[in-house]
Amino acid sequence: MSDFLSLKNVYLRYVAVLLAIVYILLEGQQEGSDFGIFLSASSDLVHGLNVYSIFYNLYYHYYYSPLFALALFPLTLVPVYVAKVLWLFLNLVFVFRTWKALSFFLDRTVFTEKQKLFFTVLCFLFVLRFMTENFHCGQMTLFILFLSVDGMYRIMTGRYWIGALFISLAINIKLLPLVLLPYLFYRRYLKASALIFLFLAIWLLLPSTLIGFGFNNTLLKSWWGLIDPSNKEHIIDTSERSFHSLSAWLPTLLMDHVDDKQVLPLKRNIANVDMKTVEMILNIFRAALILFTLYFLHNRPFKRAENKLHALRELSYLFLLVPLIFPHQQHYAFYFLFPAGTYLIYYLSMQVVAEQRTIPVFKFRILLWGLVFVFLTNNLQLLLGEFGEYYAHFKIITYGSLVLIPLLAMAGPEEIPVRKESFEAELARKRT
């Protein structure tokens, strides 16, 4: 964390590094994590098994790409604890690199060193529960968001090849960053878009060089069979209490009985309609959220974002959509709220440190208390974990994520009191 490392207090830096090392060494001891499933699938695939037809830990499928399973194989050759610790240290790097990429979009020169530290801490606290859950489960979200944010940062600074490589790899591993493709096309990053498609084809075919074309093709078909969004289990996505996307929230709101073996005896539905009606409402809701992207893309197509702050708000909304519109999303997938939280905290921070506030007091208070509400829905599991089953039962994470949408819509980048340059002007200034 560049802001953190710039502090003069070297002892505080050493303590933070030591705590991070201890935390990772302890987390590496956790048994039954998702990372164990990844390693088992990697070993099975290398031994010629169709990993998409196997249940791991009795109940769970492997949902990621054949390429990712093959890439993990070297870690299957060392003890599981060592493999997981190495993966967690990599995840720590992914978090810091994500923060560095997000920082590119922000002008923090108006902050003092203490204000920078406070701002950074607030941004990480906003998604602390989701970040720690990813470490605890050995999950992929930290890696996927790093590839996506850093890839966009590189594309927007003219490094199309490496940016396209990162985003295509993220899409290959898990389809979530697909939301970036129409955005890149809309913003006239045509070379980057073409490169992403090229790299996607390479990533899909690359395992064939090791396992053969026929077996790779079988794996790809089986993989799509699991993740196909038209599958019934992705429409009524309630088989696990910990699912929180729209496909988990709307059925619990609109149906009296859903396939939830851990359901609590507490009413949460406001209607009782059939599955076809729920599916129709779900698709309408998804389409409405996707179409609302046009509100944030307020200038015409095939024109670049006006400046970095406009781009960050646009990307924040796209990443916010990911855990909502895609099915089968666990709580840790809401780490994708990190850019939106960072943008809104920056927006409010600039109103505080500026010599003159650029928005009315009532608007500031609405945004502040709205953000506090979202913070609580994100982190109540950490603050008051003994009531966790109730938070999951009522899908409070989804409510918090939906509240973020009007907050982002209210917080226009033109109201942030900083110098705003176009990408082209800033890059030209840095070159000179």
PLY file of the C-alpha trace (Angstrom):
ply
format ascii 1.0
element vertex 432
property float x
property float y
property float z
element edge 431
property int vertex1
property int vertex2
end_header
0.00 0.00 0.00
1.95 3.02 -1.28
0.30 5.55 1.08
0.94 3.32 4.05
4.57 2.68 3.14
5.22 6.39 2.74
4.60 7.04 6.42
7.66 8.00 8.45
6.81 5.64 11.28
8.84 2.62 10.18
7.83 0.62 13.24
4.18 0.81 12.31
5.12 -0.49 8.87
6.99 -3.45 10.33
4.11 -4.26 12.70
1.63 -4.26 9.81
3.85 -6.58 7.74
4.31 -8.91 10.71
0.56 -9.02 11.39
-0.13 -9.79 7.72
2.37 -12.67 7.79
0.90 -14.09 11.01
-2.64 -13.75 9.63
-1.77 -15.64 6.44
0.10 -18.38 8.31
-2.95 -18.89 10.55
-5.43 -18.80 7.66
-3.36 -21.39 5.86
-4.26 -23.85 8.61
-8.00 -23.68 7.87
-9.30 -26.97 6.53
-12.05 -27.51 3.98
-11.44 -24.25 2.09
-12.43 -23.74 -1.54
-8.75 -23.69 -2.44
-8.60 -27.37 -1.52
-11.28 -28.01 -4.15
-9.19 -26.17 -6.75
-6.15 -28.29 -5.95
-8.14 -31.54 -6.05
-9.67 -30.58 -9.40
-6.23 -29.72 -10.78
-4.85 -33.10 -9.79
-7.90 -34.94 -11.16
-7.77 -33.10 -14.49
-4.10 -33.94 -15.00
-4.99 -37.58 -14.35
-7.60 -37.51 -17.12
-10.81 -37.06 -15.11
-13.69 -34.77 -16.06
-13.57 -32.42 -13.09
-16.96 -30.92 -13.89
-18.74 -34.21 -13.24
-17.16 -34.75 -9.80
-18.50 -33.56 -6.44
-15.77 -32.26 -4.13
-16.21 -32.25 -0.36
-19.39 -34.28 -1.04
-21.49 -31.41 -2.39
-19.49 -28.91 -4.44
-18.54 -28.61 -8.09
-15.42 -27.08 -9.58
-16.72 -24.02 -11.51
-13.57 -22.52 -13.01
-11.83 -23.00 -16.35
-9.68 -25.96 -17.47
-6.79 -23.51 -17.94
-6.92 -22.43 -14.31
-6.97 -26.04 -13.10
-3.88 -26.81 -15.18
-2.11 -23.64 -14.02
-2.55 -24.73 -10.40
-0.97 -28.14 -10.92
2.53 -27.15 -9.64
0.91 -26.32 -6.28
-0.45 -29.87 -6.03
3.14 -31.12 -5.81
3.76 -29.46 -2.42
1.91 -29.93 0.90
-1.55 -28.38 0.93
-0.60 -25.98 3.74
2.40 -24.68 1.79
0.29 -24.32 -1.37
-2.42 -22.38 0.42
0.04 -20.06 2.18
1.70 -19.29 -1.16
-1.71 -18.57 -2.69
-2.68 -16.29 0.23
0.55 -14.32 -0.07
-0.22 -13.88 -3.76
-3.68 -12.67 -2.83
-2.13 -10.06 -0.57
-0.18 -8.81 -3.59
-3.41 -8.80 -5.64
-5.11 -6.59 -3.02
-2.30 -4.06 -2.97
-2.05 -4.00 -6.77
-5.80 -3.46 -7.00
-5.47 -0.50 -4.63
-2.63 0.92 -6.70
-4.73 0.65 -9.87
-7.72 2.28 -8.16
-5.46 5.07 -6.89
-4.62 5.96 -10.50
-8.17 7.28 -10.90
-7.97 9.54 -7.82
-6.17 12.81 -7.16
-5.08 12.50 -3.55
-2.54 15.33 -3.58
-4.98 17.49 -1.58
-4.78 15.04 1.34
-2.20 15.30 4.09
-0.29 12.11 4.93
-2.63 11.42 7.84
-5.68 12.07 5.66
-4.33 9.69 3.03
-3.91 6.99 5.65
-7.39 7.60 7.05
-8.93 7.53 3.57
-7.11 4.29 2.73
-8.23 2.62 5.97
-11.86 3.63 5.34
-11.81 2.15 1.84
-10.49 -1.18 3.09
-12.86 -1.25 6.07
-15.75 -0.86 3.64
-15.10 -4.33 2.17
-13.22 -5.84 5.11
-15.64 -8.74 5.60
-15.56 -9.69 1.92
-11.78 -9.39 1.76
-11.19 -11.56 4.84
-13.74 -14.14 3.61
-11.77 -14.46 0.38
-8.61 -15.12 2.37
-10.43 -17.52 4.68
-11.90 -19.55 1.81
-8.84 -19.30 -0.44
-11.17 -17.91 -3.08
-10.60 -16.28 -6.48
-12.37 -12.91 -6.21
-9.28 -10.96 -5.13
-7.44 -12.25 -8.21
-10.35 -11.63 -10.59
-10.87 -8.04 -9.42
-7.14 -7.33 -9.61
-6.97 -8.56 -13.20
-10.07 -6.52 -14.09
-9.17 -3.21 -12.42
-5.50 -3.36 -13.32
-6.40 -4.42 -16.85
-8.69 -1.40 -17.27
-6.05 0.90 -15.79
-3.51 -0.35 -18.32
-5.91 -0.09 -21.26
-6.83 3.47 -20.29
-3.15 4.41 -20.19
-2.50 2.99 -23.65
-1.01 -0.40 -22.71
-3.58 -2.41 -24.62
-1.75 -5.71 -24.86
-1.12 -6.27 -21.17
-4.54 -4.85 -20.23
-6.32 -7.16 -22.69
-4.21 -10.08 -21.47
-5.31 -9.46 -17.87
-9.01 -9.00 -18.61
-9.20 -11.97 -20.97
-7.51 -14.17 -18.35
-10.03 -13.00 -15.72
-12.93 -13.82 -18.07
-11.45 -17.23 -18.88
-11.15 -18.16 -15.20
-14.59 -16.87 -14.28
-17.02 -15.13 -16.62
-17.80 -12.22 -14.28
-15.66 -9.53 -16.03
-17.67 -10.01 -19.24
-19.45 -6.78 -18.23
-16.32 -4.90 -19.32
-16.54 -5.94 -22.99
-19.57 -3.81 -24.00
-18.10 -0.93 -21.98
-14.80 -1.09 -23.86
-16.66 -1.14 -27.16
-18.86 1.80 -26.10
-15.80 3.81 -25.06
-14.02 3.09 -28.39
-11.27 0.88 -27.02
-11.62 -1.21 -30.16
-8.04 -2.48 -30.28
-8.26 -3.64 -26.66
-11.61 -5.33 -27.36
-10.21 -7.21 -30.33
-7.17 -8.30 -28.33
-9.39 -9.60 -25.52
-11.28 -11.82 -27.98
-7.99 -13.02 -29.43
-6.57 -13.89 -26.01
-9.85 -15.53 -24.97
-9.59 -17.92 -27.92
-5.98 -18.66 -26.97
-6.85 -19.33 -23.32
-9.66 -21.70 -24.31
-7.48 -23.68 -26.73
-4.21 -23.60 -24.78
-5.01 -26.63 -22.54
-5.35 -28.71 -25.72
-1.58 -28.63 -26.11
-1.27 -30.60 -22.86
-4.44 -32.69 -22.58
-5.50 -33.03 -26.22
-8.15 -31.24 -28.23
-10.87 -33.84 -27.68
-10.56 -33.93 -23.88
-10.34 -30.15 -23.70
-13.48 -29.82 -25.82
-15.30 -32.26 -23.52
-14.24 -30.24 -20.50
-15.43 -26.97 -22.06
-18.86 -28.45 -22.84
-19.18 -29.84 -19.32
-18.07 -26.51 -17.85
-20.74 -24.63 -19.80
-23.30 -27.20 -18.67
-22.59 -26.18 -15.07
-22.51 -22.41 -15.51
-25.28 -22.01 -18.12
-27.43 -19.16 -16.70
-30.60 -20.77 -18.07
-30.22 -23.70 -15.66
-33.11 -23.97 -13.20
-30.78 -23.78 -10.19
-29.49 -20.42 -11.45
-33.00 -18.98 -11.66
-34.09 -20.07 -8.20
-30.63 -19.83 -6.68
-31.48 -20.64 -3.07
-29.95 -24.06 -2.45
-27.41 -22.43 -0.10
-28.25 -19.77 2.45
-25.03 -17.90 1.65
-26.06 -17.00 -1.93
-26.84 -13.29 -2.27
-27.32 -12.32 -5.94
-30.65 -11.22 -7.47
-31.37 -14.86 -8.36
-31.16 -15.68 -4.65
-32.88 -12.55 -3.30
-35.93 -12.23 -5.58
-37.17 -15.83 -5.14
-37.03 -15.47 -1.35
-39.00 -12.26 -1.70
-41.58 -13.52 -4.19
-42.08 -17.19 -3.28
-43.38 -18.77 -0.10
-41.28 -21.92 -0.39
-37.82 -22.18 -1.96
-35.17 -24.85 -2.00
-33.34 -23.71 1.13
-32.55 -26.51 3.54
-31.30 -24.01 6.15
-34.32 -21.71 6.00
-35.30 -20.07 9.29
-38.93 -20.03 10.46
-39.18 -16.30 9.72
-41.32 -14.88 6.94
-39.39 -12.90 4.33
-41.55 -13.06 1.18
-43.99 -10.30 0.24
-45.74 -12.36 -2.48
-46.15 -15.94 -3.62
-45.93 -16.40 -7.37
-44.90 -19.28 -9.62
-41.38 -19.88 -10.91
-42.08 -18.57 -14.44
-43.24 -15.26 -13.03
-40.17 -15.06 -10.80
-37.96 -15.77 -13.81
-39.66 -13.01 -15.81
-39.31 -10.48 -12.96
-35.68 -11.52 -12.44
-34.83 -10.96 -16.10
-36.64 -7.61 -16.14
-34.75 -6.54 -13.02
-31.43 -7.59 -14.53
-32.21 -5.82 -17.80
-33.20 -2.64 -15.93
-29.94 -2.59 -13.99
-27.93 -3.19 -17.15
-29.80 -0.45 -19.03
-29.23 1.93 -16.11
-25.55 1.82 -17.08
-26.48 4.38 -19.74
-27.18 6.89 -16.95
-23.51 6.75 -15.96
-22.32 6.75 -19.58
-23.82 10.17 -20.06
-21.85 11.16 -23.16
-22.36 9.67 -26.60
-21.00 6.29 -27.77
-17.48 5.86 -29.17
-16.17 8.71 -27.08
-13.77 8.25 -24.19
-14.76 9.05 -20.61
-14.32 12.74 -19.84
-11.69 12.11 -17.15
-10.48 9.57 -14.61
-13.21 10.27 -12.07
-15.94 9.74 -14.67
-14.25 6.49 -15.68
-13.99 5.30 -12.07
-17.69 5.90 -11.43
-18.60 4.07 -14.62
-16.40 1.12 -13.75
-17.64 1.13 -10.16
-21.20 0.63 -11.36
-20.18 -2.15 -13.73
-18.32 -4.00 -10.98
-21.25 -3.43 -8.63
-23.50 -5.21 -11.14
-21.32 -8.33 -11.19
-22.43 -10.00 -7.93
-26.02 -8.85 -8.48
-26.80 -10.01 -12.02
-24.68 -13.17 -12.15
-26.17 -16.24 -10.44
-24.55 -18.45 -7.81
-22.73 -15.60 -6.03
-21.46 -16.16 -2.51
-20.84 -13.36 0.00
-17.15 -13.08 -0.91
-18.09 -12.11 -4.50
-19.28 -8.75 -3.14
-15.64 -7.73 -2.85
-16.51 -6.34 -6.30
-18.04 -3.40 -4.37
-14.51 -2.19 -3.58
-14.31 0.34 -6.47
-17.79 1.76 -5.72
-17.00 2.13 -2.02
-13.67 3.78 -2.83
-15.29 6.25 -5.22
-18.03 7.27 -2.76
-15.63 7.58 0.18
-13.39 9.75 -2.00
-16.38 11.86 -3.06
-17.38 12.54 0.57
-13.77 13.00 1.73
-13.20 15.69 -0.87
-16.26 17.53 0.41
-14.71 17.52 3.89
-11.17 18.60 2.99
-12.19 21.15 0.34
-12.18 24.81 1.28
-15.79 25.08 0.16
-18.29 22.23 -0.06
-19.73 21.82 -3.56
-22.95 20.02 -2.57
-25.81 20.94 -0.18
-25.63 19.72 3.41
-28.73 17.51 3.04
-27.19 15.69 0.06
-23.96 15.17 1.98
-25.91 13.66 4.87
-27.95 11.36 2.62
-24.78 10.04 0.99
-22.98 9.70 4.31
-25.75 7.79 6.09
-26.45 5.73 3.00
-22.79 4.70 2.92
-22.90 3.90 6.64
-25.90 1.65 5.98
-24.05 -0.17 3.20
-20.96 -0.52 5.40
-23.08 -2.17 8.10
-24.76 -4.58 5.68
-21.31 -5.48 4.36
-19.69 -6.02 7.74
-22.33 -7.00 10.31
-21.05 -10.57 10.09
-17.74 -9.29 11.50
-19.26 -6.85 13.99
-22.05 -9.09 15.34
-21.36 -12.50 13.93
-23.66 -14.37 16.33
-26.64 -13.23 14.24
-25.07 -14.30 10.94
-27.83 -16.75 10.04
-30.38 -13.93 10.14
-28.27 -11.69 7.88
-28.02 -14.49 5.34
-31.71 -15.40 5.69
-32.84 -11.87 4.81
-30.07 -11.30 2.20
-28.98 -8.00 3.73
-25.84 -7.86 1.57
-28.07 -7.62 -1.50
-30.06 -4.76 0.03
-26.84 -2.89 0.77
-25.59 -3.40 -2.77
-28.85 -2.12 -4.23
-28.66 1.00 -2.02
-25.21 1.68 -3.51
-26.83 2.24 -6.91
-28.73 5.47 -6.06
-25.75 6.65 -4.00
-23.47 6.30 -7.04
-26.10 7.99 -9.21
-26.26 10.97 -6.84
-22.49 11.40 -6.53
-21.57 13.06 -9.82
-17.82 13.36 -10.48
-18.28 16.93 -11.66
-19.11 17.83 -8.02
-15.72 16.66 -6.71
-13.54 19.76 -6.18
-10.35 18.66 -7.95
-8.67 19.46 -11.25
-10.14 17.26 -13.95
-8.07 16.46 -17.02
-8.94 14.21 -19.91
-6.93 11.01 -20.20
-5.21 12.33 -23.28
-4.21 15.62 -21.61
-2.90 13.90 -18.50
-0.86 11.35 -20.43
0.57 14.10 -22.63
1.49 16.15 -19.53
3.24 13.16 -17.91
5.21 12.45 -21.08
6.59 16.00 -21.05
0 1
1 2
2 3
3 4
4 5
5 6
6 7
7 8
8 9
9 10
10 11
11 12
12 13
13 14
14 15
15 16
16 17
17 18
18 19
19 20
20 21
21 22
22 23
23 24
24 25
25 26
26 27
27 28
28 29
29 30
30 31
31 32
32 33
33 34
34 35
35 36
36 37
37 38
38 39
39 40
40 41
41 42
42 43
43 44
44 45
45 46
46 47
47 48
48 49
49 50
50 51
51 52
52 53
53 54
54 55
55 56
56 57
57 58
58 59
59 60
60 61
61 62
62 63
63 64
64 65
65 66
66 67
67 68
68 69
69 70
70 71
71 72
72 73
73 74
74 75
75 76
76 77
77 78
78 79
79 80
80 81
81 82
82 83
83 84
84 85
85 86
86 87
87 88
88 89
89 90
90 91
91 92
92 93
93 94
94 95
95 96
96 97
97 98
98 99
99 100
100 101
101 102
102 103
103 104
104 105
105 106
106 107
107 108
108 109
109 110
110 111
111 112
112 113
113 114
114 115
115 116
116 117
117 118
118 119
119 120
120 121
121 122
122 123
123 124
124 125
125 126
126 127
127 128
128 129
129 130
130 131
131 132
132 133
133 134
134 135
135 136
136 137
137 138
138 139
139 140
140 141
141 142
142 143
143 144
144 145
145 146
146 147
147 148
148 149
149 150
150 151
151 152
152 153
153 154
154 155
155 156
156 157
157 158
158 159
159 160
160 161
161 162
162 163
163 164
164 165
165 166
166 167
167 168
168 169
169 170
170 171
171 172
172 173
173 174
174 175
175 176
176 177
177 178
178 179
179 180
180 181
181 182
182 183
183 184
184 185
185 186
186 187
187 188
188 189
189 190
190 191
191 192
192 193
193 194
194 195
195 196
196 197
197 198
198 199
199 200
200 201
201 202
202 203
203 204
204 205
205 206
206 207
207 208
208 209
209 210
210 211
211 212
212 213
213 214
214 215
215 216
216 217
217 218
218 219
219 220
220 221
221 222
222 223
223 224
224 225
225 226
226 227
227 228
228 229
229 230
230 231
231 232
232 233
233 234
234 235
235 236
236 237
237 238
238 239
239 240
240 241
241 242
242 243
243 244
244 245
245 246
246 247
247 248
248 249
249 250
250 251
251 252
252 253
253 254
254 255
255 256
256 257
257 258
258 259
259 260
260 261
261 262
262 263
263 264
264 265
265 266
266 267
267 268
268 269
269 270
270 271
271 272
272 273
273 274
274 275
275 276
276 277
277 278
278 279
279 280
280 281
281 282
282 283
283 284
284 285
285 286
286 287
287 288
288 289
289 290
290 291
291 292
292 293
293 294
294 295
295 296
296 297
297 298
298 299
299 300
300 301
301 302
302 303
303 304
304 305
305 306
306 307
307 308
308 309
309 310
310 311
311 312
312 313
313 314
314 315
315 316
316 317
317 318
318 319
319 320
320 321
321 322
322 323
323 324
324 325
325 326
326 327
327 328
328 329
329 330
330 331
331 332
332 333
333 334
334 335
335 336
336 337
337 338
338 339
339 340
340 341
341 342
342 343
343 344
344 345
345 346
346 347
347 348
348 349
349 350
350 351
351 352
352 353
353 354
354 355
355 356
356 357
357 358
358 359
359 360
360 361
361 362
362 363
363 364
364 365
365 366
366 367
367 368
368 369
369 370
370 371
371 372
372 373
373 374
374 375
375 376
376 377
377 378
378 379
379 380
380 381
381 382
382 383
383 384
384 385
385 386
386 387
387 388
388 389
389 390
390 391
391 392
392 393
393 394
394 395
395 396
396 397
397 398
398 399
399 400
400 401
401 402
402 403
403 404
404 405
405 406
406 407
407 408
408 409
409 410
410 411
411 412
412 413
413 414
414 415
415 416
416 417
417 418
418 419
419 420
420 421
421 422
422 423
423 424
424 425
425 426
426 427
427 428
428 429
429 430
430 431
